[in-house]
Amino acid sequence: MLNTLKPAPGSRKKAKRIARGNSGSGGTTAGKGTKGQQSRTGNGRRFGFEGGQTPLLRRQPKFGGFTNPKHKEYEVINISVMEEKLSAGTYDLDSLRKAKLIRTKKPVKLLANGEVKKKFNVTVDKASAKAKEAIEKAGGKVTVLQA
């Protein structure tokens, strides 16, 4: 029955009554030691206080870093993906977009991750030297729109 339920013996302890006189073994200084900032009422230290040292929050730089205004972000295509998803042929940015190899309007860069055995004629905004070399070795050609 619910009215007969009791906690296991020894599982419930009474809280120590601090600062109720010396007979309760929590009197006089009430476990706060003697004198000093922590012994006073209100325990006067705010969050993040580091004992008078300049706090971490004030040591951090006030403003963010530097953003290069000339930075250009490229969408990348690896030659392994072209090898896997495309048949040999000529591809420009529109045909790569139709084949869903590129999804954004960002300029496209060709990277040399993987191997090429098919003959590709590719027109992209930028290409790594190794990617060019790999495609030309397979008999293809890379045309770069930008230098």
SULHU-V447781 format. One line per field, one symbol per residue. burial: 1 if it has 24 or more other C-alpha atoms within 12 Angstrom, else 0. A space follows every 10 residues. Layout:
burial: ???
This chain:
burial: 0000000000 0000000000 0000000000 0000000000 0000000000 0000000000 0000000000 0000111110 1110010000 1110010000 1100001111 1100110111 1111111100 1101110001 1110000
